[in-house]
Amino acid sequence: MRLFNGKIPIIAEEMVRTLVADSDIETPTPDEVRLDIEAVLKEYLRQERGVLDEAKNRMEIRSLPYSQLGKMKQAVARERQIPIGEDMLPYLLEQILTMLFHSSNVEEVFAEDIELRKKMTKIMRRHLEVEGELDQEVRSKIKNLQEGTATFEIEYQRVMNELKRKKRLT
């Protein structure tokens, strides 16, 4: 599960459209609410990028192999109290809910927290699980290569980057 920068406007637009259409929130300026949601998601990506940069920096200082990146990233994320991976979704939902209740662009929130969470979770999951779909598509395009070889890894990254560009995920 991963949040792509290119998906942020789509997620925010769908959330606002759904919440307004279902009369869960009342707003005279849905575009401003969309921008507020985008700001929350972009801030999370900025923090996640900071965690990754710090993890890489620490690995370089300690001369650790690249295979340790995941563990180092987890350690830095724990220190900064920024959930990554599967823990990201509840964190983002809480941030968006807090924003909805405190935003000057939202006049009234009519739905219960749990109902808002359900609706937003459904939207977020649909857009965050795109990474698995990309992986399957990439593997189908390079199925003639032996997995685990250097050629496979290089071609996998090339095709993945190409698909991300085509789908405007980067």
SERO-4910 file (N, C-alpha, C, O; in steps of 0.05 Angstrom, whole numbers):
BEGIN
 pado doro    nc1    nc2    nc3   cac1   cac2   cac3    cc1    cc2    cc3    oc1    oc2    oc3
  Met    A     17    -23      0      0      0      0     18     25      0     35     28     17
  Arg    A     14     42    -20     31     65    -22     15     89    -34     -2     86    -51
  Leu    A     22    112    -24      9    137    -33     27    149    -54     50    156    -49
  Phe    A     16    152    -78     31    165   -100     22    194   -103     -1    200    -99
  Asn    A     41    211   -109     36    240   -112     15    245   -133     -2    262   -130
  Gly    A     16    230   -155     -3    234   -176    -32    226   -169    -50    235   -183
  Lys    A    -36    210   -149    -62    202   -140    -75    222   -121   -100    220   -116
  Ile    A    -60    240   -109    -70    258    -88    -94    274    -98   -114    275    -85
  Pro    A    -92    288   -121   -116    304   -130   -140    287   -135   -163    295   -130
  Ile    A   -136    263   -145   -158    244   -151   -172    236   -125   -196    235   -123
  Ile    A   -156    228   -105   -166    220    -79   -182    243    -66   -204    239    -57
  Ala    A   -170    266    -66   -183    289    -53   -209    296    -67   -229    302    -53
  Glu    A   -209    297    -93   -233    303   -108   -255    283   -102   -278    291    -98
  Glu    A   -248    257   -103   -268    237    -98   -279    238    -69   -303    234    -65
  Met    A   -262    244    -50   -271    246    -22   -291    269    -19   -313    265     -8
  Val    A   -284    292    -29   -301    315    -27   -328    310    -41   -349    316    -31
  Arg    A   -326    300    -65   -350    294    -81   -369    275    -66   -393    280    -64
  Thr    A   -358    254    -55   -373    234    -40   -385    246    -15   -409    242     -9
  Leu    A   -369    260      1   -379    271     26   -400    292     22   -419    294     38
  Val    A   -397    309      2   -417    329     -4   -442    317    -15   -465    324     -7
  Ala    A   -439    298    -34   -463    285    -46   -479    270    -26   -504    269    -28
  Asp    A   -466    257     -6   -480    242     15   -489    260     38   -500    250     58
  Ser    A   -486    286     35   -493    306     56   -479    300     83   -491    305    104
  Asp    A   -455    290     81   -439    285    106   -426    311    115   -421    315    139
  Ile    A   -419    328     96   -408    354    103   -422    376     87   -434    371     66
  Glu    A   -421    400     98   -433    423     84   -411    443     80   -397    451     98
  Thr    A   -407    451     55   -387    470     48   -395    488     25   -406    478      5
  Pro    A   -391    514     27   -396    531      4   -374    530    -17   -377    539    -40
  Thr    A   -351    520     -9   -327    520    -26   -314    492    -27   -294    487    -14
  Pro    A   -326    473    -41   -315    446    -42   -287    445    -54   -271    428    -46
  Asp    A   -280    464    -71   -253    464    -82   -232    470    -60   -210    460    -61
  Glu    A   -240    487    -41   -222    494    -19   -218    469      0   -196    464     10
  Val    A   -240    455      4   -238    430     20   -220    410      7   -204    396     19
  Arg    A   -223    408    -20   -206    390    -35   -177    397    -32   -160    380    -28
  Leu    A   -171    423    -33   -143    433    -29   -133    427     -1   -110    421      3
  Asp    A   -151    429     19   -144    422     46   -136    392     49   -116    386     62
  Ile    A   -152    375     36   -146    346     37   -120    341     23   -103    325     32
  Glu    A   -116    354      0    -91    351    -15    -67    359      2    -46    346      2
  Ala    A    -70    381     17    -48    390     34    -41    370     55    -18    366     61
  Val    A    -61    357     67    -56    336     87    -40    313     75    -20    304     86
  Leu    A    -49    304     51    -36    281     38     -7    289     29     11    273     31
  Lys    A     -4    313     18     23    322      9     42    325     33     66    319     30
  Glu    A     32    334     55     49    337     79     58    309     88     81    306     97
  Tyr    A     40    289     87     49    262     94     71    252     75     91    241     85
  Leu    A     68    257     50     88    249     31    115    263     36    136    251     34
  Arg    A    113    288     43    138    303     50    151    291     74    176    288     75
  Gln    A    136    284     95    147    272    119    159    244    112    181    237    122
  Glu    A    145    229     96    155    202     88    181    204     73    199    188     77
  Arg    A    183    224     55    207    228     40    230    236     59    253    228     54
  Gly    A    224    252     79    244    259     99    254    235    114    278    233    120
  Val    A    236    216    120    244    191    134    263    175    116    283    165    125
  Leu    A    256    173     91    272    158     72    300    171     69    320    157     69
  Asp    A    301    197     66    326    211     63    344    207     88    368    202     85
  Glu    A    332    209    111    347    205    136    357    176    138    379    172    147
  Ala    A    340    157    131    348    129    131    372    124    113    391    110    120
  Lys    A    371    135     89    393    132     70    418    145     81    440    134     78
  Asn    A    415    168     93    438    183    104    451    166    126    476    164    127
  Arg    A    435    155    144    446    139    166    460    114    155    481    106    166
  Met    A    449    102    134    461     78    123    488     85    111    507     70    113
  Glu    A    489    108     98    515    116     85    536    121    107    559    112    104
  Ile    A    528    134    129    547    140    150    557    114    163    580    111    169
  Arg    A    539     94    166    546     69    179    556     48    159    563     26    167
  Ser    A    557     55    134    566     36    113    550     11    113    561    -11    110
  Leu    A    523     13    115    506    -10    115    497    -17     87    496      1     70
  Pro    A    492    -43     81    483    -50     54    454    -41     49    439    -36     68
  Tyr    A    448    -38     24    421    -29     16    399    -47     26    376    -37     30
  Ser    A    405    -72     31    385    -91     41    374    -83     68    353    -92     77
  Gln    A    388    -65     82    380    -56    109    362    -31    108    354    -21    129
  Leu    A    356    -22     85    340      3     82    313      1     96    305     20    110
  Gly    A    299    -21     93    273    -24    105    274    -21    135    257     -7    147
  Lys    A    293    -35    147    296    -34    177    303     -6    186    293      4    206
  Met    A    321      7    171    330     34    179    306     54    176    303     72    192
  Lys    A    291     51    154    268     68    149    248     65    172    236     84    181
  Gln    A    243     40    181    225     35    203    234     49    228    218     60    243
  Ala    A    260     47    234    271     59    258    268     89    257    260    101    277
  Val    A    274    102    235    272    131    233    242    139    235    236    159    249
  Ala    A    225    124    222    196    130    224    186    128    252    169    144    261
  Arg    A    195    108    267    187    105    295    197    129    312    182    140    328
  Glu    A    222    137    307    233    160    321    216    186    316    211    201    334
  Arg    A    209    189    291    194    214    284    164    211    287    149    229    283
  Gln    A    155    187    296    127    181    300    110    186    275     89    198    276
  Ile    A    121    175    253    107    177    227    101    149    218    120    134    211
  Pro    A     76    140    218     70    113    210     75    109    180     68    127    164
  Ile    A     86     87    173     91     80    145     80     52    140     74     38    158
  Gly    A     77     46    115     66     19    108     37     17    114     21     36    108
  Glu    A     28     -5    125      0    -10    131    -11      9    152    -35     15    152
  Asp    A      6     20    170     -3     38    191     -9     66    180    -20     83    194
  Met    A     -2     71    155     -6     97    143    -36    105    141    -43    127    146
  Leu    A    -53     86    133    -81     91    128    -96    103    152   -108    124    149
  Pro    A    -95     90    175   -109    102    198    -99    129    206   -114    147    214
  Tyr    A    -73    133    203    -60    159    209    -71    181    190    -79    202    199
  Leu    A    -71    175    165    -81    194    145   -110    201    149   -119    224    147
  Leu    A   -126    180    155   -155    184    160   -159    203    184   -176    220    184
  Glu    A   -143    198    205   -146    215    229   -138    244    222   -151    263    232
  Gln    A   -117    247    206   -108    274    199   -130    288    182   -135    312    186
  Ile    A   -142    274    164   -163    286    147   -188    293    163   -200    314    160
  Leu    A   -195    275    181   -218    280    199   -213    305    216   -231    322    218
  Thr    A   -190    307    227   -183    330    243   -185    356    227   -195    376    236
  Met    A   -175    354    202   -176    377    185   -205    385    179   -212    409    179
  Leu    A   -222    365    173   -250    371    167   -264    385    190   -280    403    186
  Phe    A   -258    376    215   -271    388    238   -260    416    245   -274    432    258
  His    A   -236    422    236   -224    448    243   -222    467    219   -213    490    223
  Ser    A   -229    458    196   -226    475    172   -247    497    171   -270    492    177
  Ser    A   -238    521    164   -258    543    161   -273    540    135   -293    554    130
  Asn    A   -265    521    117   -279    516     92   -302    496     95   -318    494     76
  Val    A   -303    483    118   -325    464    123   -344    477    143   -336    481    166
  Glu    A   -368    483    135   -387    496    153   -398    477    174   -402    484    197
  Glu    A   -404    452    165   -417    433    184   -409    404    176   -408    398    152
  Val    A   -405    388    196   -400    359    191   -424    345    203   -429    347    228
  Phe    A   -440    331    187   -464    318    196   -461    289    204   -475    279    221
  Ala    A   -442    275    191   -439    247    195   -422    241    220   -406    258    228
  Glu    A   -425    217    231   -409    208    253   -381    202    243   -377    196    219
  Asp    A   -362    203    261   -334    197    253   -331    170    240   -318    167    219
  Ile    A   -345    150    251   -342    123    240   -352    121    212   -341    106    195
  Glu    A   -374    135    206   -385    135    179   -366    149    159   -361    139    137
  Leu    A   -354    171    168   -335    185    151   -311    167    146   -301    166    123
  Arg    A   -301    154    167   -278    136    164   -284    114    144   -267    108    127
  Lys    A   -307    102    145   -314     80    127   -313     90     98   -302     76     81
  Lys    A   -326    112     93   -327    123     66   -299    130     56   -291    124     33
  Met    A   -284    144     73   -257    153     64   -238    129     62   -221    129     44
  Thr    A   -241    109     79   -224     85     77   -228     71     50   -209     62     37
  Lys    A   -253     68     42   -260     55     17   -246     70     -7   -234     57    -24
  Ile    A   -248     96     -6   -235    112    -28   -205    109    -27   -192    104    -47
  Met    A   -193    112     -3   -164    110      0   -154     83     -9   -134     81    -24
  Arg    A   -166     62      1   -157     35     -6   -156     30    -36   -137     19    -47
  Arg    A   -177     39    -49   -179     35    -78   -155     49    -93   -145     38   -112
  His    A   -147     71    -83   -125     86    -96    -97     79    -85    -77     82   -100
  Leu    A    -96     69    -61    -70     62    -50    -60     34    -59    -36     29    -59
  Glu    A    -78     17    -66    -71    -10    -74    -63    -12   -104    -62    -34   -115
  Val    A    -58     10   -116    -51     11   -144    -23     -1   -148    -17    -10   -170
  Glu    A     -6     -2   -127     21    -12   -130     20    -42   -137     37    -51   -153
  Gly    A      2    -57   -124      0    -86   -130     -8    -90   -159      2   -109   -172
  Glu    A    -26    -74   -169    -35    -76   -197    -12    -69   -216     -8    -83   -236
  Leu    A      4    -49   -209     27    -42   -225     47    -65   -226     57    -72   -247
  Asp    A     52    -78   -203     70   -100   -201     62   -123   -220     78   -134   -234
  Gln    A     36   -129   -219     26   -151   -236     29   -143   -266     37   -160   -282
  Glu    A     24   -118   -273     26   -110   -300     55   -111   -310     61   -119   -332
  Val    A     73   -102   -292    102   -102   -299    111   -131   -304    124   -137   -323
  Arg    A    104   -149   -285    112   -177   -287    101   -190   -312    114   -207   -324
  Ser    A     77   -182   -320     65   -194   -345     81   -185   -370     82   -199   -389
  Lys    A     92   -161   -368    107   -150   -391    135   -162   -393    147   -162   -415
  Ile    A    146   -171   -371    174   -181   -371    175   -211   -363    194   -220   -351
  Lys    A    153   -225   -368    151   -253   -359    172   -271   -372    176   -294   -363
  Asn    A    184   -262   -394    204   -279   -407    232   -278   -393    250   -293   -400
  Leu    A    235   -260   -373    260   -258   -359    260   -275   -333    239   -277   -321
  Gln    A    283   -285   -325    285   -301   -301    285   -282   -276    302   -265   -274
  Glu    A    266   -286   -258    264   -270   -234    289   -274   -216    298   -297   -213
  Gly    A    299   -252   -205    322   -254   -187    348   -247   -201    369   -244   -188
  Thr    A    348   -246   -227    372   -239   -242    375   -208   -243    356   -194   -240
  Ala    A    399   -199   -249    404   -171   -251    388   -159   -275    378   -137   -273
  Thr    A    387   -174   -296    371   -165   -320    342   -161   -313    330   -141   -321
  Phe    A    331   -180   -297    303   -178   -289    299   -152   -272    280   -137   -277
  Glu    A    317   -148   -253    314   -124   -235    316    -98   -251    300    -80   -246
  Ile    A    335    -97   -269    338    -72   -285    313    -68   -303    303    -45   -304
  Glu    A    304    -89   -316    281    -86   -334    256    -80   -318    239    -65   -327
  Tyr    A    254    -93   -294    230    -88   -277    229    -58   -270    207    -46   -272
  Gln    A    251    -47   -261    251    -18   -254    245      0   -278    230     19   -276
  Arg    A    256     -7   -301    251      9   -325    221      8   -333    210     29   -338
  Val    A    209    -16   -333    181    -18   -341    163     -5   -320    143      7   -326
  Met    A    170     -9   -294    155      4   -272    155     34   -275    134     47   -273
  Asn    A    178     46   -280    180     75   -283    164     84   -307    151    105   -306
  Glu    A    165     69   -329    150     76   -353    120     75   -348    106     93   -356
  Leu    A    110     54   -334     82     53   -327     73     75   -309     52     87   -313
  Lys    A     90     82   -289     83    103   -271     81    130   -286     63    146   -280
  Arg    A     99    134   -305     98    159   -321     72    159   -338     59    180   -339
  Lys    A     66    137   -350     42    135   -367     16    140   -351     -2    153   -361
  Lys    A     16    130   -327     -8    132   -310     -7    157   -293    -25    162   -276
  Arg    A     13    173   -297     17    199   -282     17    195   -252      4    210   -237
  Leu    A     32    175   -243     34    170   -214     58    184   -202     59    187   -177
  Thr    A     77    192   -218    101    205   -207    100    234   -213    119    249   -205
***
